[in-house]
Amino acid sequence: MDFTLRPALVEDAEAMALMHVQSWRESYGHLLPPVFFEKQEAALPDRIQRYRDYIAAGHSRMLAHDPDGLLVGIGAAGPGRDEDSPSGRELFMLYTSERVHGRGVGQALVDALIGDGPAYLWVLDHNPRAQAFYRRNGFVPDGKRQLCDPSWYSLPEHRMVRPGLY
């Protein structure tokens, strides 16, 4: 599939928020009740504004667009946020539209965001597709586990770490 990658601009905020929530519905619809997604959609104006503010402040998100200019992927990485961070770099967001799964969009985003260096991430326990993708990229569970925020119905997640592919 042809697609282009570029850093997000403030004017991308609405498309980013819509794609983000839609990708949650596609990826987590079997894990979370409909009311979760209804709340996310009702909060879209706030999410759009947060994206605008975040990008305007100089924080980056990487976007993937299809040949028609539609947003099909979004990702972000930065300094590790965990107190016991196993790496200086954390991949803290990677979402692609279901229609492009398996077409290289997620891989291109990972490559652009963290290259082949050391990094870590958190993934839901009940997201085997994402876990398999991360394993193909050299990530392995490190034994650290936690529950998501109650707004995410305290779903269990675990940390995966990659020492670097060098």
Backbone torsions as a table, in degrees:
resi	resn	phi	psi	omega
1	MET	NA	136.3	174.6
2	ASP	-81.6	136.7	175.3
3	PHE	-158.9	161.3	178.3
4	THR	-122.3	146.4	176.4
5	LEU	-110.6	143.7	173.5
6	ARG	-162.7	156.4	175.7
7	PRO	-65.4	149.6	179.0
8	ALA	-70.6	146.7	174.2
9	LEU	-113.6	159.5	-179.8
10	VAL	-53.1	-39.5	-177.6
11	GLU	-70.0	-7.6	176.5
12	ASP	-84.4	-7.8	-170.0
13	ALA	-54.7	-43.5	-177.8
14	GLU	-66.0	-47.3	179.0
15	ALA	-62.1	-37.5	179.2
16	MET	-63.7	-46.4	-178.9
17	ALA	-63.4	-44.0	179.4
18	LEU	-63.4	-45.1	-179.3
19	MET	-66.2	-39.6	-179.8
20	HIS	-59.1	-51.7	-179.0
21	VAL	-66.3	-39.1	178.2
22	GLN	-64.3	-39.2	179.6
23	SER	-67.8	-33.0	173.8
24	TRP	-62.2	-44.5	-180.0
25	ARG	-60.9	-42.5	-179.2
26	GLU	-68.4	-40.1	-175.4
27	SER	-85.8	-32.3	-171.9
28	TYR	-118.9	9.3	-178.5
29	GLY	-58.3	-28.3	179.1
30	HIS	-83.7	-10.1	-177.0
31	LEU	-105.8	-26.7	-173.1
32	LEU	-120.3	148.7	-179.0
33	PRO	-73.4	157.7	179.5
34	PRO	-53.1	-33.1	-177.9
35	VAL	-63.2	-30.2	176.6
36	PHE	-58.7	-48.4	-177.5
37	PHE	-71.3	-33.3	175.7
38	GLU	-61.8	-42.1	178.2
39	LYS	-65.6	-40.1	179.4
40	GLN	-63.5	-42.0	179.5
41	GLU	-68.3	-37.4	177.9
42	ALA	-65.6	-28.0	-178.3
43	ALA	-92.2	9.3	-178.5
44	LEU	-55.5	-42.5	179.0
45	PRO	-57.4	-39.7	178.0
46	ASP	-67.2	-41.5	179.7
47	ARG	-64.3	-41.5	178.2
48	ILE	-60.2	-46.2	-179.8
49	GLN	-64.7	-38.8	177.3
50	ARG	-62.0	-41.7	176.9
51	TYR	-62.7	-44.1	178.6
52	ARG	-58.2	-49.1	-178.5
53	ASP	-62.8	-42.8	-177.8
54	TYR	-62.7	-48.1	-179.1
55	ILE	-67.6	-41.7	179.2
56	ALA	-61.6	-29.4	179.5
57	ALA	-79.9	-0.9	176.2
58	GLY	98.2	3.8	177.5
59	HIS	-81.5	144.3	-171.4
60	SER	-106.9	148.6	167.0
61	ARG	-133.7	142.6	177.0
62	MET	-101.7	134.4	-177.9
63	LEU	-116.6	149.2	173.1
64	ALA	-121.0	130.0	178.8
65	HIS	-119.8	145.3	175.7
66	ASP	-80.7	175.6	-177.8
67	PRO	-59.5	-22.9	177.5
68	ASP	-86.3	1.8	179.4
69	GLY	86.3	6.2	179.4
70	LEU	-80.1	138.2	178.5
71	LEU	-71.3	123.7	-178.8
72	VAL	-123.2	-2.9	179.2
73	GLY	-162.1	150.1	179.5
74	ILE	-147.1	139.9	179.2
75	GLY	-151.5	159.9	177.9
76	ALA	-153.5	146.2	175.5
77	ALA	-145.3	159.0	178.7
78	GLY	-174.1	-166.9	178.9
79	PRO	-57.9	142.3	179.2
80	GLY	-57.8	137.1	-176.7
81	ARG	-100.4	-13.2	-178.2
82	ASP	-75.8	143.6	176.2
83	GLU	-60.0	-35.9	179.3
84	ASP	-104.6	39.0	-176.8
85	SER	-48.2	122.0	179.0
86	PRO	-79.7	-5.0	-177.9
87	SER	-155.0	156.6	177.9
88	GLY	-75.2	-10.9	-175.0
89	ARG	-123.4	132.7	177.9
90	GLU	-121.6	131.4	170.0
91	LEU	-89.0	103.4	-174.6
92	PHE	-107.7	4.5	173.4
93	MET	-158.1	129.1	172.5
94	LEU	-154.2	108.3	179.3
95	TYR	-134.2	136.4	174.3
96	THR	-130.6	151.2	176.1
97	SER	-64.7	142.3	-178.6
98	GLU	-55.1	-35.1	-176.5
99	ARG	-67.1	-13.2	178.5
100	VAL	-112.9	7.7	177.4
101	HIS	-57.6	137.0	178.1
102	GLY	79.5	9.5	-176.9
103	ARG	-111.9	11.1	174.5
104	GLY	94.3	-2.7	-178.5
105	VAL	-67.7	-49.0	178.8
106	GLY	-60.0	-42.3	179.8
107	GLN	-62.9	-42.6	179.0
108	ALA	-63.0	-39.3	178.1
109	LEU	-64.9	-45.2	178.5
110	VAL	-59.9	-46.4	179.9
111	ASP	-59.3	-41.6	-179.2
112	ALA	-70.8	-34.0	-173.8
113	LEU	-84.7	-41.0	-174.9
114	ILE	-129.6	-1.5	180.0
115	GLY	55.0	-138.5	179.8
116	ASP	-112.2	17.4	-179.0
117	GLY	-83.4	177.0	179.2
118	PRO	-65.5	144.8	179.6
119	ALA	-165.2	169.0	172.3
120	TYR	-142.7	168.6	-178.7
121	LEU	-158.8	167.5	173.4
122	TRP	-115.5	138.5	-179.4
123	VAL	-138.1	142.6	178.4
124	LEU	-63.9	141.3	179.1
125	ASP	-57.7	-36.2	-175.7
126	HIS	-98.6	41.4	177.3
127	ASN	-129.8	69.5	-174.6
128	PRO	-63.5	-31.2	179.3
129	ARG	-62.9	-47.3	179.1
130	ALA	-64.5	-42.4	179.9
131	GLN	-60.2	-42.9	178.6
132	ALA	-63.2	-41.6	177.6
133	PHE	-59.4	-47.6	-178.7
134	TYR	-66.4	-36.8	176.1
135	ARG	-60.5	-41.1	177.5
136	ARG	-62.5	-21.2	178.9
137	ASN	-98.3	15.3	173.9
138	GLY	88.2	6.5	178.9
139	PHE	-85.4	142.1	175.7
140	VAL	-135.0	148.7	176.0
141	PRO	-61.7	141.3	178.5
142	ASP	-107.9	7.2	177.4
143	GLY	92.9	-11.7	179.6
144	LYS	-79.3	129.4	-177.8
145	ARG	-132.6	156.3	174.9
146	GLN	-160.5	170.4	174.2
147	LEU	-104.4	141.2	175.5
148	CYS	-63.2	165.4	174.4
149	ASP	-53.1	149.2	178.7
150	PRO	-56.0	-27.4	177.6
151	SER	-64.5	-19.7	175.4
152	TRP	-101.6	23.7	175.9
153	TYR	57.5	30.5	176.2
154	SER	50.6	38.2	177.7
155	LEU	-62.2	141.3	178.5
156	PRO	-76.9	143.6	176.9
157	GLU	-141.3	162.5	178.5
158	HIS	-138.1	158.7	-177.4
159	ARG	-92.4	140.4	174.2
160	MET	-121.3	142.6	-173.8
161	VAL	-129.0	143.7	174.0
162	ARG	-126.0	122.9	-179.2
163	PRO	-71.3	-16.3	-176.4
164	GLY	118.5	143.6	-175.6
165	LEU	-96.4	-21.5	-180.0
166	TYR	28.4	NA	NA
